[in-house]
């Protein structure tokens, strides 16, 4: 689900400053005020409210999934989301790609001196909302303020922790020849939303980021079968990078049917105008899975019943030919090698 944070109406608490000051990161009274007035109301829970240097959590007796990521997206507010919900959703997704249920998140903020308190409040609101939707709790964190010019507005680093259900073994190295490759929905939405916003490009309709937490969709898939061999969210580098990582790690070839890949007309048009291959563009609310052929229909049916999987499609399969490589069949029936992108087409996309 995409949340428009501009509609969130919780008023900014009365503060002594309209912008973040260096003293807000000093550990003194202004730091305490910032945490008390902005951070604690948004992430209110018994573990965080103790304000210890660590969080003591109750964990189920199971295997754990653990992930860390940093978010430096530019612009920090973009159509369909912002750096706040991106941080929560991205971390929840990294954890749940192992089949795990995301539980806890830590969040560290590096804030540039002079950053608007109103913008910080808006980001925290969207993190709060995203956390509720994903079912994760922010239990600990840190805030640092750096001199103006030492960072660009705000950077966020998050760490996620989740529990892996019994019998679930999902890994990029587990793909077998014959596995079907499933994509949960349209590609390149996030990358093109950020790019068009950054460059102030106008199209007939506004391209929206697909940022969303995928753990609900993953749960539906796992309940259908635990025999999902691999799963990943194709973020930086896009679908092309993810499929190449699958092929290399599992030592299989992947045959990609490009005509089966869902892509919205607006995104497709923007990519054509800018000369960008949508296979190389980042996504923040999609997943790719490798599923045995005898399980694929049931998994697809379950995915299509979830709001984030309605456009799920089989886009290829794992083969014994061209091991370690991805070969795409175009709409014209021509084969091409789909390689990882070279260089950075869209820097600071997440």
N, C-alpha and C positions, 0 to 999 in steps of 0.2 A: 504494500500500500504506500502511495506517495502522499506525503503531508506537506501542505503549503504553510510554511512557518510564518508567513506574513499574517495569517489569520489568528495566530496565537495571541491572546489578549491579556495575559497576566501582566499587570503594570510593573514597570521598573521600580524597585524599592527606592526610597529616598536615600540618596548618597551625598556625601560631601563633595564629590568630584564627578564631573561629567565624563572624564576620560581616565584611563588607567595611568597611575603614577608609578615611578620607580619604587616608591615607598610601599606600594601594594605588594611588592615581592620581597620586602625586607624581613618578614617574619615578625614585625611589630604590630602595633595597634591597627594600622590600615590593612595589613594582611588579614588580621582576625576579622575586621569589619567586612572585607570582601568575601571571605569564606562564609561568614555568618549570614550576610544579607543576600548574596547571590547564589553561592554554590549549595549550601545545605538545604535551602527550601526546594531546590530542584531535584536533588538526589537523596531526599530524606529517607533514612533507614537506620535501624539500630546499630548496625556495624559501622557505618560511616560516621554517625553522630557521636561516637566515642572519641573521634579525632585523635586516634592513636597514629603512630607511624607505620602501622600495618593493620590489616583487617584479619580477624579471627573468624573463620567461616566453618559451618557445618557442611561436610561433603559426603555424598553417597559413597558406599564401598564399591568402587568400580574403577575402570581405567579413566584417565582424565585427558582431555584435549586442551592445549595451551597455545596461545598465539599472541604475537605483538605486532603492531602496525603503527605507522605515523601518517599524519594527514596534513598536507601543505597546499591544498587545492587553491587555485586562483582563477576566478574570484571566489571569495568565501561564501557568498550567496549566489545561487544560480537557479535557473528555472527547475522547479521540482524538489529543491532541497538546499542544504548548506553544509558547511564543514562539520557541524555538530551531529546531525543525523547520519551523515556519511561515516563519521568515526564510529558511532555505535553499530550501524548496520554492517559496515565493513568488517569489524571485529567479530560480530556475531556470525557473519557468513564464513569467515576463515575458520572459526571453531566448528561450525556445523557441517562443513564439507567433509569432515571425518565421520559424519553420522552422529556426532555428539549433540547433546542438548546444551546450548549456552546458558550459563548460570550467573557468572560474576564478571565484572569489568572494572579495571582501574583506568584512570584518565589523568594524564599529565598535560598541563597547558604552558606553553611559552608565549607570552603576550608582549607585544611591542608597546613601549611607553607611548602614551597618547591615544591608544585604542579606545574607541567610544564605549562607555559602559552600556549604552543601549544595545550596541551590536553584540557585546559579550552576553548580555541578558538574553537576547534573542537566540543565540547559539545554545545556551544552556537550556532554554525552553525546548528547543528542538531535540536536544539530547535526552531530556526527560521524557518527551513524548515517544521518541524512538525506542528508548529503553523499556517503556511500558508495553509497547507493541511487540517487541522482541522477547519480552519476559526475562530481561536481564537486569541485574542490580549493580549500580556503581557503588563499590564498597570502599575504595581508597583512591588517593590521587595526590597531585602536587601542582603548585602554581609558581611559575617564575616570571618575572618582568625584566625585559632587557631594554637597553638604551634604544632610542628611536633610530631606525635604520639597521639595527642588528638582526631583525627578522621582519618578515612582511606580514604585519597585522597580528596573526595568531597561527600557531602550529599546535596540533594536538597529537599526543601519543597515547594509544590505548592498548591494554593487555586484556585478553579474554580467557576465561576458564570454563570448561564444560565437561559433562559426564558422557562417556561413550557407552551405549547400551550393550548388554551381553550379546555375543554372536555377531557383532558388526565389525567388519574388517575392511575398511575402504581405503584404498591407496592407489596413487597414480601408477604404481608398479604392478597392479593386479589385473590389468586388462588382458584378455585372451582373444585370439583370433575368432571371429564370428560375433563378438560383442557388438551390439548396436550403440551408436553414439546419439544421445538425446540432448537437445537444447531446450531450455524451459520457455524461451520467448524471444522477442525481437532483440537484435544486437545493435550496438553502437549508440544507444540513446543517451547514456551518460556523457560519453566523450564529446558527442556533437552538441549536447546542451551546454557543456562548459565552454567548448570552443566558440560557439556562436554568441554566447553571452560575453565572453572575454573580448571578442573582436567586434562586438556590437553589430553582428550580421543580422539582417532582417529577412525572414522568409514568410510565406503566406500564413503559416501557423507556427506557434512557438514550440520548439522542440523541448521536451521535458526530460530531466534525468530519471532513470529507473531505480534510483537508490531505494533499497528496501531490504529488510531482514528476511532471509530465506529459510529460517529454521522451521517454520510451520510447514512449508512445502516439503522440506527434507523429511520431517516427521511422517507426513503422508506417504512418502516413497518408502521409508524404512518399514512402516507398518504393512506395506504391501509385500515386501521381500527384503531380507537382509543380504541377498545375493547381488548387491550393487558393487561392481568391481572397482570403480573409480568415480570421483566426483570433485569438481572444482568450479569456483566462480571466476569467469574470464575477465579479470580487471585490467591492469596495465598490460599492453601488448595485445589485448583482445582475444578473440576466439582463435586466431592463428597461433598465438603463443601457447595457449592452453593445449591445443591439439598436438602441437609439436612436442611439448613436454610430456604428454601422454605417450606419444609414439616412441620417444627416446627412452623414457623410463621403463616402459614395458617391453621394449624391443619388438614392436609390431609396426606394421604399416597402417595408416588410416586413409580410407577412401572417403572423401568428402563430396557430397552431392550439393553443390552450391545453390541449386534451384530450390532446395528444401529449406534453406535457412530463412527464418522469418526476419523481415526488416520493414520498418514503416516507410511509406512513400516519402514522407518529409525528410527522414534521416537519409534515405537512399539518394534523394535529390541533392541534399546538402553535401554528401560525400562526393557525388559526381561533380558538383560545381567546384569544390575545393581540391579535387584530385586525390582524395583519400580513400584507401581500401577499407570498407567497413569491417572486414575481418581483423584489422589491426587496431580497432578503436575500443577503448575501455568500456566496460559494463560494470554496474554496481548493484544490480538486482536480478541477475541471471545466473544459471548454473548449467554445467555440462556434465553428463553422466555416461558411463559405460555400463551397459546392462546386458546380461545374457539373453540370447534371442527368445528363449522360452518364457522369459519374465517381462519382456519389453512391453507387450500389450497391456498387461495389468498395471505396470508402472506408469505408462502413458495415460491410462484411464484415470488413475489416482491423481496425477499431476494436473490434468485438464479440469478436474473438479475443484482445484484450488485457485484463488484469484491470481496468484503469481505464476501459474502454469497453464493458463487457458490456451496459449498458443504453442504449447510444447510440441516438438516434432522430432522425428528421426532424421538426422542430417548426414549420417554416414555409418561406417562400420569398420571394425578392426580386421585387418587382413594379414596374410603371411608375406605378401609381396612388399617391396620397397620398405624394408624394416627401418624404423627410426625416422620415417618421412611421412608427410601428409600430401596426398595427391588429390587435387580438387577437379571435379567435373563441372565445367561452366554450363550456363544456360544454352550455349551453342553446341554442347556436346564435346568440347575441346578439353583435353586434360592439361593441367598445369601443376607445378610444384607450389604448394602453399608454405612459404617459409616464415620464420619469425621476422618481424619488422627490424630494419637496420636503423639505428639511431632513435631519436625521440621525436616522433611526429607531434605529439601533444604533451608538452611538459607540464608538470604540476596539475595532473588530472584528478588526483585523489590525495 
